[in-house]
Amino acid sequence: MTTNFINAIALETAAIQGHIDIVNLLLETDDSLAKIARNNGKTILHSAARIGHVEVVRRLLNKDPGIGLRTDKKGQTSLHMASKGTNAEIVVELLKPDVSVSHLEDNKGNMPLHVATQKGNIIVSEHIL
């Protein structure tokens, strides 16, 4: 539960760096850690989805499938974050628990498909469709 200088806990640091063994260990110790959001509302799933660590995303969704519907202060879900990247496999994983996440709008009215097309991510856009 201790945070570093950017207010991130150890689980978030491990997730961002793609250290799946550490992510597994920390989640086995306390699975509620995955629900902690930073002061901007982003969860660990938001970060892992944006960076593109598929195994971390799978593990977090297996622990709590509903976490993919959580939004940050901008109204963005983890799918919005993944739509900014180029990893279509992450998008597929985020859609598995509940495809309705693809219809959620952020505070500016953008759905994940809008984000992907704005970024020119054709493959990601196709997976969202």
DSSP file with accessible surface (Angstrom, degrees, kcal/mol):
  #  RESIDUE AA STRUCTURE BP1 BP2  ACC     N-H-->O    O-->H-N    N-H-->O    O-->H-N    TCO  KAPPA ALPHA  PHI   PSI    X-CA   Y-CA   Z-CA
    1    1 A M              0   0  150      0, 0.0     2,-0.1     0, 0.0     8,-0.0   0.000 360.0 360.0 360.0  -9.8    0.0    0.0    0.0
    2    2 A T        -     0   0  125      1,-0.1     8,-0.5     7,-0.0     2,-0.3  -0.444 360.0-145.8 -70.2 141.6    3.0    2.3    0.2
    3    3 A T  B     -A    9   0A  64      6,-0.2     6,-0.2    -2,-0.1     2,-0.1  -0.738   0.2-135.0-109.6 158.3    3.3    4.7   -2.7
    4    4 A N    >   -     0   0   62      4,-1.9     3,-2.1    -2,-0.3    -1,-0.1  -0.213  50.7 -70.7 -94.1-166.6    6.2    6.2   -4.6
    5    5 A F  T 3  S+     0   0  193      1,-0.3    -2,-0.0     2,-0.1    -1,-0.0   0.683 134.7  47.9 -65.7 -18.1    6.8    9.8   -5.6
    6    6 A I  T 3  S-     0   0   77      2,-0.1    -1,-0.3     0, 0.0     0, 0.0   0.164 120.5-106.1-105.9  18.2    4.1    9.7   -8.2
    7    7 A N  S <  S+     0   0   71     -3,-2.1     2,-0.4     1,-0.2    -2,-0.1   0.803  73.6 141.9  66.7  31.1    1.6    8.1   -5.8
    8    8 A A        -     0   0    3     30,-0.1    -4,-1.9     3,-0.0    -1,-0.2  -0.851  44.0-136.1-103.4 140.0    1.8    4.7   -7.4
    9    9 A I  B  >  -A    3   0A  13     -2,-0.4     4,-1.9    -6,-0.2     3,-0.5  -0.437  32.6 -98.5 -86.4 169.3    1.7    1.5   -5.4
   10   10 A A  H  > S+     0   0   60     -8,-0.5     4,-2.7     1,-0.2     5,-0.2   0.857 121.8  58.3 -57.4 -37.0    4.1   -1.5   -6.0
   11   11 A L  H  > S+     0   0    2      1,-0.2     4,-2.6     2,-0.2    -1,-0.2   0.919 106.4  48.2 -62.1 -40.5    1.4   -3.3   -8.0
   12   12 A E  H  > S+     0   0    5     -3,-0.5     4,-2.9     2,-0.2     5,-0.2   0.926 110.8  50.5 -66.8 -41.1    1.1   -0.5  -10.5
   13   13 A T  H  X S+     0   0   47     -4,-1.9     4,-1.9     1,-0.2    -2,-0.2   0.941 113.0  46.0 -61.3 -45.3    4.9   -0.2  -10.9
   14   14 A A  H  X>S+     0   0    5     -4,-2.7     5,-2.5     1,-0.2     4,-0.6   0.907 113.7  49.6 -63.5 -40.9    5.1   -4.0  -11.6
   15   15 A A  H ><5S+     0   0    0     -4,-2.6     3,-0.9    -5,-0.2    -2,-0.2   0.921 109.8  49.9 -65.5 -44.1    2.1   -3.8  -14.0
   16   16 A I  H 3<5S+     0   0   55     -4,-2.9    -1,-0.2     1,-0.3    -2,-0.2   0.878 113.8  45.9 -63.1 -36.1    3.6   -0.9  -16.0
   17   17 A Q  H 3<5S-     0   0  116     -4,-1.9    -1,-0.3    -5,-0.2    -2,-0.2   0.512 113.6-119.0 -87.0  -3.2    6.9   -2.7  -16.3
   18   18 A G  T <<5 +     0   0   28     -3,-0.9     2,-1.7    -4,-0.6    -3,-0.2   0.704  56.6 155.2  76.4  23.5    5.2   -6.0  -17.3
   19   19 A H     >< +     0   0   85     -5,-2.5     4,-2.3     1,-0.2     3,-0.4  -0.567  13.4 175.6 -85.3  82.7    6.5   -8.0  -14.3
   20   20 A I  H  > S+     0   0   44     -2,-1.7     4,-2.9     1,-0.2     5,-0.2   0.838  73.4  57.4 -62.2 -34.5    3.7  -10.6  -14.4
   21   21 A D  H  > S+     0   0  130      2,-0.2     4,-2.2     1,-0.2    -1,-0.2   0.917 110.6  43.6 -64.5 -39.6    5.3  -12.7  -11.6
   22   22 A I  H  > S+     0   0   82     -3,-0.4     4,-2.8     2,-0.2     5,-0.2   0.903 112.2  53.2 -71.4 -40.4    5.3   -9.8   -9.2
   23   23 A V  H  X S+     0   0    0     -4,-2.3     4,-2.5     1,-0.2     5,-0.2   0.948 111.0  47.5 -56.9 -48.0    1.8   -8.8  -10.3
   24   24 A N  H  X S+     0   0   40     -4,-2.9     4,-2.2     1,-0.2    -2,-0.2   0.923 112.0  49.7 -60.2 -45.1    0.6  -12.3   -9.5
   25   25 A L  H  X S+     0   0  103     -4,-2.2     4,-1.7     1,-0.2    -2,-0.2   0.937 113.0  45.8 -61.0 -46.9    2.3  -12.3   -6.1
   26   26 A L  H  X S+     0   0   38     -4,-2.8     4,-2.3     1,-0.2    -1,-0.2   0.898 113.0  49.5 -67.3 -38.2    0.9   -9.0   -5.1
   27   27 A L  H  < S+     0   0    1     -4,-2.5    -1,-0.2    -5,-0.2    -2,-0.2   0.848 108.7  53.2 -69.8 -32.7   -2.6   -9.9   -6.2
   28   28 A E  H  < S+     0   0  136     -4,-2.2     3,-0.3    -5,-0.2    -1,-0.2   0.854 110.3  49.1 -67.4 -32.3   -2.4  -13.2   -4.3
   29   29 A T  H  < S-     0   0  109     -4,-1.7     2,-0.2     1,-0.3    -2,-0.2   0.913 138.7  -6.4 -71.2 -43.9   -1.5  -11.3   -1.2
   30   30 A D    ><  -     0   0   60     -4,-2.3     3,-1.7    -5,-0.1    -1,-0.3  -0.720  57.6-170.7-157.0  99.2   -4.4   -8.8   -1.6
   31   31 A D  G >  S+     0   0   84      1,-0.3     3,-1.1    -3,-0.3     4,-0.2   0.674  82.4  74.2 -70.9 -13.1   -6.6   -8.8   -4.7
   32   32 A S  G >  S+     0   0   54      1,-0.2     3,-1.5     2,-0.2     4,-0.4   0.674  75.4  81.8 -72.4 -12.0   -8.2   -5.5   -3.7
   33   33 A L  G X  S+     0   0   16     -3,-1.7     3,-1.4     1,-0.3    -1,-0.2   0.832  80.6  65.0 -59.8 -30.9   -5.0   -3.8   -4.7
   34   34 A A  G <  S+     0   0    1     -3,-1.1    10,-0.5     1,-0.3    11,-0.4   0.729  95.9  58.0 -65.9 -20.0   -6.3   -3.9   -8.3
   35   35 A K  G <  S+     0   0  108     -3,-1.5    -1,-0.3    -4,-0.2     2,-0.2   0.580  78.8 110.8 -88.1  -8.8   -9.2   -1.6   -7.4
   36   36 A I    <   -     0   0   55     -3,-1.4     8,-0.6    -4,-0.4     2,-0.3  -0.473  51.8-161.6 -71.6 132.2   -7.0    1.2   -6.2
   37   37 A A  B     -B   43   0B  36     -2,-0.2     6,-0.2     6,-0.2     5,-0.1  -0.864  15.7-121.3-112.6 148.8   -7.1    4.3   -8.4
   38   38 A R    >   -     0   0   59      4,-2.4     3,-2.5    -2,-0.3   -31,-0.1  -0.232  45.5 -87.4 -74.6 176.9   -4.6    7.2   -8.5
   39   39 A N  T 3  S+     0   0  111      1,-0.3    -1,-0.1     2,-0.1   -32,-0.0   0.713 130.3  57.6 -65.1 -16.0   -5.8   10.7   -7.8
   40   40 A N  T 3  S-     0   0   53      2,-0.1    33,-2.6    32,-0.0    34,-0.3   0.402 119.4-110.7 -91.0   2.8   -6.6   11.1  -11.5
   41   41 A G  S <  S+     0   0   15     -3,-2.5     2,-0.3     1,-0.3    -2,-0.1   0.334  71.3 140.6  88.5  -6.5   -8.9    8.1  -11.3
   42   42 A K        -     0   0   31     -5,-0.1    -4,-2.4     3,-0.1    -1,-0.3  -0.524  38.0-151.9 -74.6 133.0   -6.8    5.8  -13.4
   43   43 A T  B  >  -B   37   0B   1     -2,-0.3     4,-1.7    -6,-0.2    -6,-0.2  -0.426  33.4 -99.4 -90.9 175.6   -6.6    2.2  -12.2
   44   44 A I  H  > S+     0   0    3     -8,-0.6     4,-2.8   -10,-0.5     5,-0.2   0.869 125.3  58.9 -63.9 -33.2   -3.7   -0.2  -12.7
   45   45 A L  H  > S+     0   0    0    -11,-0.4     4,-2.6     1,-0.2     5,-0.2   0.899 101.0  54.9 -64.5 -39.4   -5.7   -1.7  -15.6
   46   46 A H  H  > S+     0   0    0      1,-0.2     4,-2.1     2,-0.2    -1,-0.2   0.946 112.0  44.1 -54.8 -49.1   -5.7    1.8  -17.3
   47   47 A S  H  X S+     0   0   14     -4,-1.7     4,-2.4     2,-0.2     5,-0.2   0.926 114.3  47.4 -65.1 -47.2   -1.9    1.9  -17.1
   48   48 A A  H  X>S+     0   0    0     -4,-2.8     4,-2.4     1,-0.2     5,-1.8   0.889 112.6  50.5 -64.0 -37.1   -1.3   -1.7  -18.2
   49   49 A A  H  <5S+     0   0    4     -4,-2.6    -1,-0.2    -5,-0.2    -2,-0.2   0.899 111.6  47.4 -67.7 -39.7   -3.8   -1.3  -21.1
   50   50 A R  H  <5S+     0   0  101     -4,-2.1    -2,-0.2    -5,-0.2    -1,-0.2   0.921 115.4  44.3 -68.3 -41.5   -2.1    1.9  -22.3
   51   51 A I  H  <5S-     0   0   93     -4,-2.4    -2,-0.2    -5,-0.2    -1,-0.2   0.866 112.3-121.1 -73.2 -36.9    1.4    0.5  -22.1
   52   52 A G  T  <5 +     0   0   19     -4,-2.4     2,-1.1    -5,-0.2    -3,-0.2   0.761  52.3 155.3 104.4  30.8    0.3   -2.8  -23.7
   53   53 A H     >< -     0   0   53     -5,-1.8     4,-2.3     1,-0.2    -1,-0.2  -0.733  18.1-174.7 -93.1  97.3    1.1   -5.6  -21.3
   54   54 A V  H  > S+     0   0   18     -2,-1.1     4,-2.8     1,-0.2     5,-0.2   0.901  79.4  50.2 -60.7 -47.6   -1.4   -8.3  -22.3
   55   55 A E  H  > S+     0   0  106      1,-0.2     4,-2.2     2,-0.2    -1,-0.2   0.884 111.2  49.5 -63.0 -37.8   -0.6  -10.8  -19.5
   56   56 A V  H  > S+     0   0    2      2,-0.2     4,-2.6     1,-0.2     5,-0.2   0.938 111.1  49.6 -65.5 -44.6   -1.0   -8.1  -16.9
   57   57 A V  H  X S+     0   0    0     -4,-2.3     4,-2.5     1,-0.2     5,-0.2   0.938 111.2  49.6 -60.3 -45.9   -4.3   -7.0  -18.4
   58   58 A R  H  X S+     0   0   57     -4,-2.8     4,-2.3     1,-0.2    -1,-0.2   0.922 111.6  48.7 -58.1 -45.6   -5.6  -10.7  -18.5
   59   59 A R  H  X S+     0   0   50     -4,-2.2     4,-1.8     2,-0.2    -1,-0.2   0.915 111.8  47.9 -64.1 -44.5   -4.6  -11.2  -14.8
   60   60 A L  H  X S+     0   0    1     -4,-2.6     4,-1.9     1,-0.2    -1,-0.2   0.917 113.6  47.5 -64.1 -41.4   -6.3   -8.0  -13.6
   61   61 A L  H  < S+     0   0    8     -4,-2.5    -1,-0.2    -5,-0.2    -2,-0.2   0.848 108.6  54.9 -69.5 -32.9   -9.5   -8.8  -15.6
   62   62 A N  H  < S+     0   0  126     -4,-2.3    -1,-0.2    -5,-0.2    -2,-0.2   0.871 109.8  47.6 -65.9 -35.5   -9.5  -12.4  -14.2
   63   63 A K  H  < S+     0   0   71     -4,-1.8    -2,-0.2     1,-0.3    -1,-0.2   0.877 137.0   3.6 -70.4 -39.7   -9.4  -11.0  -10.7
   64   64 A D    ><  -     0   0   40     -4,-1.9     3,-1.9    -5,-0.2     4,-0.3  -0.694  60.9-173.1-151.1  90.2  -12.2   -8.5  -11.3
   65   65 A P  G >  S+     0   0   74      0, 0.0     3,-0.9     0, 0.0     4,-0.1   0.804  86.2  61.3 -57.9 -27.3  -13.9   -8.5  -14.7
   66   66 A G  G >  S+     0   0   38      1,-0.2     3,-1.9     2,-0.1     4,-0.3   0.628  79.5  84.6 -76.3 -11.2  -15.9   -5.4  -13.9
   67   67 A I  G X  S+     0   0    0     -3,-1.9     3,-1.5     1,-0.3    -1,-0.2   0.790  76.5  70.2 -64.2 -23.4  -12.8   -3.3  -13.4
   68   68 A G  G <  S+     0   0    8     -3,-0.9    10,-0.5    -4,-0.3    11,-0.5   0.684  93.0  57.8 -67.1 -15.6  -12.7   -2.7  -17.2
   69   69 A L  G <  S+     0   0   64     -3,-1.9    -1,-0.3     8,-0.1    -2,-0.2   0.543  81.1 110.9 -91.2  -7.2  -15.8   -0.5  -16.8
   70   70 A R    <   -     0   0   90     -3,-1.5     8,-0.4    -4,-0.3     2,-0.3  -0.417  55.3-151.6 -71.3 142.4  -14.2    1.9  -14.4
   71   71 A T        -     0   0   73      6,-0.1     6,-0.2    -2,-0.1     2,-0.1  -0.821   4.5-135.3-114.4 154.3  -13.5    5.4  -15.6
   72   72 A D    >   -     0   0    9      4,-1.8     3,-2.1    -2,-0.3   -31,-0.3  -0.217  49.1 -78.9 -90.7-171.3  -10.9    8.0  -14.7
   73   73 A K  T 3  S+     0   0  151    -33,-2.6   -32,-0.1     1,-0.3    -1,-0.0   0.724 133.4  55.0 -67.2 -17.7  -11.6   11.7  -14.1
   74   74 A K  T 3  S-     0   0  130    -34,-0.3    33,-2.9     2,-0.1    34,-0.3   0.413 119.8-111.0 -89.8   0.0  -11.7   12.2  -17.9
   75   75 A G  S <  S+     0   0    6     -3,-2.1     2,-0.3    31,-0.3    -2,-0.1   0.603  70.9 144.1  81.6  12.1  -14.4    9.5  -18.2
   76   76 A Q        -     0   0   17     30,-0.1    -4,-1.8     3,-0.0    -1,-0.3  -0.679  36.4-152.8 -92.1 138.8  -12.0    7.2  -20.0
   77   77 A T     >  -     0   0    0     -2,-0.3     4,-1.7    -6,-0.2     3,-0.2  -0.409  38.7 -95.8 -91.2 177.1  -12.1    3.4  -19.5
   78   78 A S  H  > S+     0   0    0    -10,-0.5     4,-2.8    -8,-0.4     5,-0.2   0.832 126.6  59.8 -63.0 -31.3   -9.1    1.1  -19.9
   79   79 A L  H  > S+     0   0    1    -11,-0.5     4,-2.1     2,-0.2    -1,-0.2   0.888 101.4  52.8 -66.5 -37.4  -10.4    0.5  -23.5
   80   80 A H  H  > S+     0   0    0     -3,-0.2     4,-0.6     2,-0.2    -1,-0.2   0.929 111.1  47.7 -58.2 -44.3  -10.1    4.2  -24.2
   81   81 A M  H >< S+     0   0   12     -4,-1.7     3,-1.2     1,-0.2     4,-0.5   0.924 111.6  48.6 -64.9 -44.5   -6.5    3.9  -23.0
   82   82 A A  H >< S+     0   0    3     -4,-2.8     3,-1.3     1,-0.3     5,-0.3   0.842 102.7  63.8 -64.7 -30.8   -5.8    0.8  -25.1
   83   83 A S  H 3< S+     0   0    0     -4,-2.1    -1,-0.3     1,-0.3    -2,-0.2   0.702  94.7  60.7 -68.6 -17.6   -7.3    2.5  -28.2
   84   84 A K  T << S+     0   0   45     -3,-1.2    -1,-0.3    -4,-0.6    -2,-0.2   0.704 104.9  58.8 -78.4 -21.1   -4.5    5.0  -28.0
   85   85 A G  S <  S-     0   0   14     -3,-1.3    39,-0.1    -4,-0.5   -34,-0.1  -0.151  86.5-118.8 -95.5-166.0   -2.0    2.3  -28.5
   86   86 A T  S    S+     0   0  119     -2,-0.1     2,-1.1    38,-0.1     3,-0.1   0.273  72.2 112.6-121.1  10.9   -1.5   -0.3  -31.3
   87   87 A N    >>  +     0   0   52     -5,-0.3     4,-1.2     1,-0.2     3,-0.6  -0.707  37.0 179.7 -93.8  96.5   -1.9   -3.6  -29.4
   88   88 A A  H 3> S+     0   0   14     -2,-1.1     4,-2.3     1,-0.2    -1,-0.2   0.801  77.8  66.0 -66.1 -27.5   -5.1   -5.1  -30.7
   89   89 A E  H 3> S+     0   0   96      1,-0.2     4,-2.1     2,-0.2    -1,-0.2   0.881  99.3  51.9 -63.5 -36.7   -4.7   -8.1  -28.4
   90   90 A I  H <> S+     0   0    1     -3,-0.6     4,-2.4     2,-0.2    -1,-0.2   0.918 107.8  52.4 -63.5 -43.6   -5.2   -5.9  -25.4
   91   91 A V  H  X S+     0   0    0     -4,-1.2     4,-1.7     1,-0.2    -2,-0.2   0.928 108.0  50.9 -58.8 -45.8   -8.4   -4.5  -27.0
   92   92 A V  H  X S+     0   0   51     -4,-2.3     4,-1.3     1,-0.2     3,-0.2   0.930 110.9  48.8 -58.2 -45.2   -9.7   -8.1  -27.5
   93   93 A E  H  < S+     0   0   18     -4,-2.1     3,-0.3     1,-0.2    -1,-0.2   0.896 110.2  50.9 -63.3 -40.5   -9.0   -8.9  -23.8
   94   94 A L  H  < S+     0   0    5     -4,-2.4     4,-0.5     1,-0.2    -1,-0.2   0.785 110.2  50.3 -70.0 -26.2  -10.8   -5.7  -22.6
   95   95 A L  H  < S+     0   0   20     -4,-1.7    -1,-0.2    -3,-0.2    -2,-0.2   0.732  92.6  78.3 -82.4 -22.6  -13.9   -6.5  -24.7
   96   96 A K  S  < S+     0   0  135     -4,-1.3     3,-0.3    -3,-0.3    -2,-0.2   0.903  92.7  45.9 -57.5 -48.8  -14.2  -10.1  -23.4
   97   97 A P  S    S-     0   0   56      0, 0.0    -1,-0.2     0, 0.0     2,-0.2   0.883 136.7  -6.3 -65.9 -35.3  -15.8   -9.4  -20.0
   98   98 A D    >   -     0   0   64     -4,-0.5     3,-1.9    -3,-0.1     4,-0.2  -0.698  53.9-162.9-163.7 103.3  -18.4   -6.9  -21.3
   99   99 A V  G >  S+     0   0   97     -3,-0.3     3,-2.0     1,-0.3     4,-0.2   0.697  83.7  81.2 -66.0 -15.8  -18.5   -5.6  -24.9
  100  100 A S  G >  S+     0   0   51      1,-0.3     3,-2.0     2,-0.2     4,-0.3   0.730  72.6  79.1 -63.9 -16.0  -20.7   -2.7  -23.8
  101  101 A V  G X  S+     0   0    4     -3,-1.9     3,-1.2     1,-0.3    -1,-0.3   0.809  81.4  66.8 -60.6 -25.1  -17.5   -1.0  -22.7
  102  102 A S  G <  S+     0   0   14     -3,-2.0    11,-0.5     1,-0.2    -1,-0.3   0.686  98.4  52.3 -70.5 -14.9  -17.0   -0.2  -26.3
  103  103 A H  G <  S+     0   0  130     -3,-2.0     2,-0.3    -4,-0.2    -1,-0.2   0.452  81.1 113.5-100.3  -1.4  -20.0    2.1  -26.2
  104  104 A L    <   -     0   0   61     -3,-1.2     2,-0.3    -4,-0.3   -27,-0.2  -0.549  56.5-146.1 -76.8 132.8  -19.0    4.2  -23.2
  105  105 A E        -     0   0  120     -2,-0.3     6,-0.2     6,-0.2    -2,-0.1  -0.747   6.1-135.0 -97.1 144.4  -18.2    7.8  -23.9
  106  106 A D    >   -     0   0   12      4,-2.2     3,-2.1    -2,-0.3   -31,-0.3  -0.172  46.5 -79.8 -81.8-174.7  -15.6    9.9  -22.1
  107  107 A N  T 3  S+     0   0  115    -33,-2.9   -32,-0.1     1,-0.3    -1,-0.1   0.684 133.3  51.8 -64.7 -16.1  -16.3   13.4  -20.8
  108  108 A K  T 3  S-     0   0  186    -34,-0.3    -1,-0.3     2,-0.1   -33,-0.1   0.334 122.1-104.2 -99.6   4.4  -15.7   14.7  -24.4
  109  109 A G  S <  S+     0   0   27     -3,-2.1     2,-0.5     1,-0.3    -2,-0.1   0.580  73.8 142.3  86.2  10.2  -18.2   12.3  -25.9
  110  110 A N        -     0   0   34      4,-0.1    -4,-2.2     3,-0.0    -1,-0.3  -0.741  36.2-157.0 -90.8 128.2  -15.6   10.0  -27.4
  111  111 A M    >>  -     0   0   48     -2,-0.5     4,-1.8    -6,-0.2     3,-0.7  -0.555  39.7 -98.0 -87.8 164.6  -16.0    6.3  -27.5
  112  112 A P  H 3> S+     0   0    0      0, 0.0     4,-2.6     0, 0.0     5,-0.2   0.854 125.2  58.4 -53.1 -35.5  -13.0    4.0  -27.7
  113  113 A L  H 3> S+     0   0   46    -11,-0.5     4,-2.5     1,-0.2     5,-0.2   0.908 103.8  51.5 -62.1 -40.1  -13.6    3.7  -31.5
  114  114 A H  H <> S+     0   0   68     -3,-0.7     4,-2.6     2,-0.2    -1,-0.2   0.925 110.1  49.5 -60.4 -44.2  -13.3    7.5  -31.9
  115  115 A V  H  X S+     0   0    7     -4,-1.8     4,-1.8     1,-0.2    -2,-0.2   0.934 111.4  48.6 -61.6 -46.5  -10.0    7.4  -30.0
  116  116 A A  H  <>S+     0   0    0     -4,-2.6     5,-2.8     1,-0.2     4,-0.4   0.912 113.5  46.0 -62.4 -42.0   -8.6    4.6  -32.1
  117  117 A T  H ><5S+     0   0   78     -4,-2.5     3,-1.0     1,-0.2    -1,-0.2   0.890 109.5  54.5 -71.3 -35.8   -9.6    6.3  -35.4
  118  118 A Q  H 3<5S+     0   0  130     -4,-2.6    -1,-0.2     1,-0.3    -2,-0.2   0.858 111.1  46.6 -62.2 -34.1   -8.2    9.7  -34.2
  119  119 A K  T 3<5S-     0   0  118     -4,-1.8    -1,-0.3    -5,-0.2    -2,-0.2   0.489 115.7-118.4 -84.7  -6.0   -4.9    8.0  -33.6
  120  120 A G  T < 5 +     0   0   53     -3,-1.0     2,-1.4    -4,-0.4    -3,-0.2   0.744  59.9 152.9  75.5  24.7   -5.0    6.2  -36.9
  121  121 A N     >< +     0   0   22     -5,-2.8     4,-2.6     1,-0.2    -1,-0.2  -0.637  12.5 171.2 -90.5  85.2   -5.1    2.7  -35.4
  122  122 A I  H  > S+     0   0  117     -2,-1.4     4,-2.5     2,-0.2    -1,-0.2   0.914  74.9  48.3 -64.4 -45.3   -6.9    0.8  -38.1
  123  123 A I  H  > S+     0   0  106      2,-0.2     4,-1.9     1,-0.2    -1,-0.2   0.925 113.6  47.2 -64.4 -43.5   -6.4   -2.7  -36.6
  124  124 A V  H  > S+     0   0    2      1,-0.2     4,-2.1     2,-0.2    -1,-0.2   0.933 111.3  52.5 -62.5 -43.3   -7.5   -1.6  -33.2
  125  125 A S  H  X S+     0   0   11     -4,-2.6     4,-2.3     1,-0.2    -2,-0.2   0.912 107.3  52.0 -59.3 -43.0  -10.5    0.1  -34.7
  126  126 A E  H  < S+     0   0  120     -4,-2.5    -1,-0.2     1,-0.2    -2,-0.2   0.888 108.7  50.3 -62.6 -38.9  -11.5   -3.1  -36.6
  127  127 A H  H  < S+     0   0   86     -4,-1.9    -1,-0.2     2,-0.2    -2,-0.2   0.866 109.3  50.7 -68.3 -37.1  -11.3   -5.1  -33.4
  128  128 A I  H  <        0   0   17     -4,-2.1    -2,-0.2     1,-0.2    -1,-0.2   0.912 360.0 360.0 -66.3 -39.8  -13.5   -2.6  -31.6
  129  129 A L     <        0   0  155     -4,-2.3    -2,-0.2    -5,-0.2    -1,-0.2   0.885 360.0 360.0 -64.0 360.0  -16.1   -2.8  -34.4
